[in-house]
Every structure is written in C-alpha cells, then in structure tokens.
Amino acid sequence: MAVTIHDLARMAGTSTATISRVLSGKRGVGAAKREAIMRLAQEVGYTPNRIAQNLALNKSHVIGLVAAALDNPAYVDFFRRIHRAVHDKGYRVLIADSELDAEKERQNIATMREHRAEGLIVFPVHDWRAAGKAEHFLHLRVQKFPVVIVGRLDDHGLDAVTSEQDECAATLTRHLIELGHRDIAFVGSDPSNRCIAERQAGVERALSAAGLTLRTENIVPDQPGWVEQLETLLRRPDRPTAVVYINDVCALMAHPMLLRLGLRLPADLSQVAFDDSIWSRYLTPPLTTTAERIEEVTARTLEVLFARMEDPDGPAVRHRVAQEVIFRNSTAAPHR
C-alpha cells in the first residue's frame, strides 16, 4: 500500500501541514527538520498525490495547443519544442486539430477548457480563412482566460506572436530586382489566407518601389491544374524571368515540369519561395527561401503564455518575429 502524507507525518512525529510545507518547497520549516523529512520521504518511497494537489491549488498543469490544420508540416517542429519546454516545467500538452473549420476550433477550445487546461496556444483558422468566424476568441478575452495566438487575429485584444511575412517577401523580391529581373510572376495568390496575402503584399511593395508591377496570372496551387497553368505561362514568348512561389512545396511540385520544358535553372528562370522545407536545399539548384525563427517564436509564445497565466489583467502583448532569408543557387541574372 502506498505511503500517504498522514503516514509520513506520523513517522516524522509532526503535522501533515509541516510535511506539506516541506514537500512543496515553502518556507517556515527549519533546515534540519526539512532535511530529515526529505530523507524520510525518500526512504519510504513517498509519492505525492499530484491530482489531489492540483485540485487543491486549482491547477491542472495542462496546456492546450489548438492547430488550424495538423497536416501542415510547419507545426511539427513547433509542437515538439513546446512539448519539451513545458515538460521541463511539469506541464503536459493536449493537442487538437481544427481542420480549417472555425466551428471545430470553437469546440476544441471548449474541450480544452473542460479538461481544465490552464492556458491555450492557438494557431487560428482565421489566418487561413479570413472569412471564418472568430467570436469565440472574444469570449476568451472577456473571461480573461490565458491564450496566445500564434499568427494574427486583429481587434480581439489577445496576446499574439506572429512570424512576419511582408518584409521577408520584400527582401526576396529586392534580391531578384538587384539581379536585373523586371518580369516577376507570383504563384499562389489567395487573399483569404493571411500569410499568403502578406507575402504577396511584400512582393508588390518591393516591385512598386522599383517602378515595376507583379504578374499574378491567378495561379492558385489549391486548385487542380495549376502546374499546367504555370507551364502555359512559361511557354509564352513573354514569359517571366523569375517566379516567387508561395511556399517551397509549390516549387517542388513545379520542378519536374520545369525540367520537362528544358529550362536551365537559374539561367532561364530564377526561383524563390518560403518556409525552408528540409528538402529545399537538396533541389537542383538549391532553393533560395525564407525560414521562420522557430526557436524565438516558441520561446516568445511560452514567455507570453506563462506571464498571462500569472497576470490575467495586463494589456495584450504582441511580438512580431522576423524571418531569415536564406540565399542559395536558384537565382541568377536573367539571360534575355
């Protein structure tokens, strides 16, 4: 039978309150007595009842993590880092998938709270589908429930950590312009997706500053036949000399078609993208792309969340984390 705190108090010849103070690290017990109690607890194999302790303290030591879409590989490293970091603090992580559905997101948040999560980290569906409803976040703010948005959710008064998209897109585009490109296409336009819209805005800003305009051609990778659309564009006499893909996956999907056309890369076509997928460095040529500073995003997110758990009444905190631009060999001066 397991040793209880009452058994430990009886063996130590003291009160359960004293035992509790020693085991929880509180002050008020002399050093010699504290040491004797700790040694006794170790000798008899005393294990505290964490469930009872958590109930008494109104603590669950659970963090909820709600993803907009778990099939997004960009989340995997983030989840792993969050899990490792909170585990070191004695917390567990519950994960839920909203499947790009705002109603499922609302249900997931409600379920996390039913399981007594002390705080939430949410990748909002609204980032992917701006038309989706997000009133459930307003309720969290009104109730002062600790939540950090990883992304952007304007006008909801919540803490947020956002990986910037606009400036890194502008940097990629300025790089192409400096190489001499004047006809640049953008593959992946989708104004309902916050990340895509910001990336496109950054590209257009850099082009506008150089007196140039962007060719979008309305090529949307989520729609069937987009690679064929791009192929048609690249077969034209006035084809662009450079392409900005909305992400590395699109660049990978288009790569066999470019080889089939016999295009020399990057002599005939320069390419840049976003997200620095693990395989992007192994394309031929390796892809110039951008990378989130995931270590900083993770650290900032947990910093903000635990601070909010301690102080639910403070003003909202917003952190914007710059991305890194990784220059490889997929770009060169145009040869026409």
Number of C-alpha atoms within 10 A of each C-alpha: 3 10 13 14 20 14 14 19 18 12 13 17 10 14 13 17 11 19 22 15 14 20 14 11 11 10 11 10 14 9 11 8 15 19 13 12 22 14 12 15 21 11 9 13 11 16 12 16 10 12 12 11 14 12 10 9 9 11 15 17 19 21 25 24 24 24 24 24 18 16 11 9 10 14 15 12 13 14 16 11 15 21 17 13 16 16 14 9 9 9 15 19 18 14 16 21 17 22 15 19 18 21 16 16 26 17 14 20 24 14 14 21 17 9 14 16 22 21 21 23 23 22 24 26 27 23 20 21 18 15 12 16 15 18 11 16 20 14 12 16 18 10 10 16 19 24 27 27 21 22 22 22 21 9 7 17 16 22 23 26 23 18 21 20 24 22 19 23 29 20 17 24 24 20 17 26 19 12 14 14 22 19 19 25 24 24 25 24 20 19 15 15 16 19 20 20 18 18 26 26 18 22 26 21 21 23 21 12 10 13 9 16 17 17 15 16 14 15 21 19 21 11 9 9 12 18 21 13 15 22 17 11 16 17 11 9 7 9 16 21 24 27 23 27 24 25 21 23 18 19 22 16 12 17 15 12 15 18 11 9 11 10 13 12 18 19 16 17 23 26 25 29 27 28 18 21 19 8 12 21 17 10 13 12 17 17 27 22 27 24 17 20 13 17 13 13 20 19 15 20 24 17 12 21 25 15 13 22 16 11 12 16 12 10 11 15 14 18 17 15 17 18 20 16 20 15 15 14 17 22 24 21 18 19 11 7
